[in-house]
Amino acid sequence: MTKDQKNEAIEVLKEKFNQYNNFYITNTEALSVAQVNKLRKICFDKNVEMKVAKNTLIRKALEGIDSARYSGVFDSLSGVTALLFSEDAKEPAMIISSFRTDTKTEKPVLKAAFIDMDVFVGNDQLEALKTLKSKNELIGEIIGLLQSPINNVLSGLNAGGKLASLVKALEDRQPQEV
């Protein structure tokens, strides 16, 4: 690779890191070409971008953006590295997990994940990453929780009106029986 090609690759990586708040660093070393192509297709179908790059180029791209921000992932840059970029924080984890199940292998191995300023290091973090909720899911839950007390108050007010009419009906009924 010439110096110009390396600089161009670094710029492309910088654009990806700036475009996405979430990325996964995986090791795809023991996968066959057919398996890598299958993984790429799955990623494409799920709107996850997969890029294979040299570790030094990835490091230079991250250092060029903000070395301190990405310092937690630098130790994971060794061996064969494939990057998975996604808007949805848990989608790459779901892809990795289902791919492992389908191919009955332990690859790709999760080396690290950078999710909205948080770094998850190690393959053992995959289960935690699969349970992450998206921003929209969290907003929906918060709105549901906020609406719940209002609905309870409205139900109480409606029940109060029914109770008042029941008391009124009982009042009207008692004088007739006496």
Contacts in CASP RR format, 6 or more apart in sequence:
PFRMAT RR
TARGET T0000
AUTHOR 0000-0000-0000
METHOD contacts of the structure
MODEL  1
MTKDQKNEAIEVLKEKFNQYNNFYITNTEALSVAQVNKLRKICFDKNVEM
KVAKNTLIRKALEGIDSARYSGVFDSLSGVTALLFSEDAKEPAMIISSFR
TDTKTEKPVLKAAFIDMDVFVGNDQLEALKTLKSKNELIGEIIGLLQSPI
NNVLSGLNAGGKLASLVKALEDRQPQEV
1 9 0 8 1.000
6 57 0 8 1.000
9 53 0 8 1.000
9 54 0 8 1.000
9 57 0 8 1.000
10 57 0 8 1.000
10 60 0 8 1.000
10 61 0 8 1.000
11 61 0 8 1.000
13 51 0 8 1.000
13 53 0 8 1.000
13 57 0 8 1.000
13 58 0 8 1.000
13 61 0 8 1.000
13 83 0 8 1.000
14 61 0 8 1.000
14 64 0 8 1.000
14 65 0 8 1.000
16 23 0 8 1.000
16 49 0 8 1.000
16 51 0 8 1.000
16 83 0 8 1.000
16 85 0 8 1.000
17 23 0 8 1.000
17 61 0 8 1.000
17 62 0 8 1.000
17 65 0 8 1.000
17 70 0 8 1.000
18 65 0 8 1.000
19 85 0 8 1.000
20 49 0 8 1.000
20 85 0 8 1.000
20 86 0 8 1.000
20 87 0 8 1.000
21 87 0 8 1.000
21 89 0 8 1.000
21 115 0 8 1.000
21 116 0 8 1.000
21 117 0 8 1.000
22 85 0 8 1.000
22 86 0 8 1.000
22 87 0 8 1.000
22 88 0 8 1.000
22 89 0 8 1.000
22 92 0 8 1.000
22 113 0 8 1.000
22 114 0 8 1.000
22 115 0 8 1.000
22 116 0 8 1.000
23 83 0 8 1.000
23 84 0 8 1.000
23 85 0 8 1.000
23 86 0 8 1.000
23 92 0 8 1.000
23 113 0 8 1.000
23 114 0 8 1.000
24 83 0 8 1.000
24 84 0 8 1.000
24 86 0 8 1.000
24 92 0 8 1.000
24 93 0 8 1.000
24 96 0 8 1.000
24 110 0 8 1.000
24 112 0 8 1.000
24 113 0 8 1.000
24 114 0 8 1.000
25 58 0 8 1.000
25 73 0 8 1.000
25 76 0 8 1.000
25 77 0 8 1.000
25 81 0 8 1.000
25 82 0 8 1.000
25 83 0 8 1.000
25 110 0 8 1.000
25 111 0 8 1.000
25 112 0 8 1.000
25 113 0 8 1.000
25 114 0 8 1.000
26 81 0 8 1.000
26 82 0 8 1.000
26 83 0 8 1.000
26 84 0 8 1.000
26 96 0 8 1.000
26 108 0 8 1.000
26 109 0 8 1.000
26 110 0 8 1.000
26 111 0 8 1.000
27 79 0 8 1.000
27 80 0 8 1.000
27 81 0 8 1.000
27 82 0 8 1.000
27 107 0 8 1.000
27 108 0 8 1.000
27 109 0 8 1.000
27 111 0 8 1.000
28 36 0 8 1.000
28 39 0 8 1.000
28 52 0 8 1.000
28 80 0 8 1.000
28 81 0 8 1.000
28 82 0 8 1.000
28 107 0 8 1.000
28 108 0 8 1.000
29 79 0 8 1.000
29 80 0 8 1.000
29 107 0 8 1.000
30 105 0 8 1.000
30 107 0 8 1.000
31 39 0 8 1.000
31 105 0 8 1.000
31 107 0 8 1.000
31 108 0 8 1.000
35 103 0 8 1.000
35 105 0 8 1.000
35 107 0 8 1.000
36 82 0 8 1.000
38 99 0 8 1.000
38 103 0 8 1.000
39 50 0 8 1.000
39 82 0 8 1.000
39 95 0 8 1.000
39 99 0 8 1.000
39 108 0 8 1.000
40 50 0 8 1.000
42 95 0 8 1.000
42 98 0 8 1.000
42 99 0 8 1.000
43 49 0 8 1.000
43 50 0 8 1.000
43 84 0 8 1.000
43 92 0 8 1.000
43 95 0 8 1.000
44 50 0 8 1.000
46 86 0 8 1.000
46 91 0 8 1.000
46 94 0 8 1.000
46 95 0 8 1.000
47 86 0 8 1.000
47 87 0 8 1.000
47 88 0 8 1.000
47 91 0 8 1.000
48 84 0 8 1.000
48 85 0 8 1.000
48 86 0 8 1.000
48 91 0 8 1.000
48 92 0 8 1.000
48 95 0 8 1.000
49 84 0 8 1.000
49 85 0 8 1.000
49 86 0 8 1.000
50 82 0 8 1.000
50 83 0 8 1.000
50 84 0 8 1.000
50 85 0 8 1.000
51 82 0 8 1.000
51 83 0 8 1.000
51 85 0 8 1.000
52 80 0 8 1.000
52 81 0 8 1.000
52 82 0 8 1.000
52 83 0 8 1.000
53 81 0 8 1.000
53 83 0 8 1.000
54 81 0 8 1.000
55 77 0 8 1.000
55 78 0 8 1.000
55 79 0 8 1.000
55 81 0 8 1.000
58 77 0 8 1.000
58 81 0 8 1.000
58 83 0 8 1.000
59 74 0 8 1.000
59 77 0 8 1.000
62 70 0 8 1.000
62 73 0 8 1.000
62 74 0 8 1.000
63 70 0 8 1.000
69 117 0 8 1.000
70 114 0 8 1.000
72 112 0 8 1.000
72 119 0 8 1.000
72 121 0 8 1.000
73 112 0 8 1.000
73 114 0 8 1.000
73 119 0 8 1.000
73 121 0 8 1.000
75 112 0 8 1.000
75 121 0 8 1.000
76 111 0 8 1.000
76 112 0 8 1.000
76 121 0 8 1.000
76 122 0 8 1.000
77 111 0 8 1.000
78 111 0 8 1.000
81 111 0 8 1.000
82 108 0 8 1.000
84 92 0 8 1.000
84 95 0 8 1.000
84 96 0 8 1.000
86 92 0 8 1.000
88 134 0 8 1.000
89 115 0 8 1.000
89 116 0 8 1.000
89 129 0 8 1.000
89 132 0 8 1.000
89 134 0 8 1.000
90 129 0 8 1.000
90 130 0 8 1.000
90 131 0 8 1.000
90 132 0 8 1.000
90 133 0 8 1.000
90 134 0 8 1.000
92 113 0 8 1.000
92 129 0 8 1.000
93 110 0 8 1.000
93 113 0 8 1.000
93 126 0 8 1.000
93 129 0 8 1.000
93 130 0 8 1.000
93 132 0 8 1.000
94 130 0 8 1.000
96 108 0 8 1.000
96 110 0 8 1.000
96 126 0 8 1.000
97 126 0 8 1.000
97 130 0 8 1.000
99 108 0 8 1.000
100 106 0 8 1.000
100 107 0 8 1.000
100 108 0 8 1.000
109 123 0 8 1.000
110 120 0 8 1.000
110 122 0 8 1.000
110 123 0 8 1.000
110 125 0 8 1.000
110 126 0 8 1.000
110 129 0 8 1.000
111 121 0 8 1.000
111 122 0 8 1.000
111 123 0 8 1.000
112 119 0 8 1.000
112 120 0 8 1.000
112 121 0 8 1.000
112 122 0 8 1.000
113 119 0 8 1.000
113 120 0 8 1.000
113 125 0 8 1.000
113 129 0 8 1.000
114 120 0 8 1.000
115 129 0 8 1.000
115 132 0 8 1.000
120 128 0 8 1.000
120 129 0 8 1.000
133 141 0 8 1.000
END
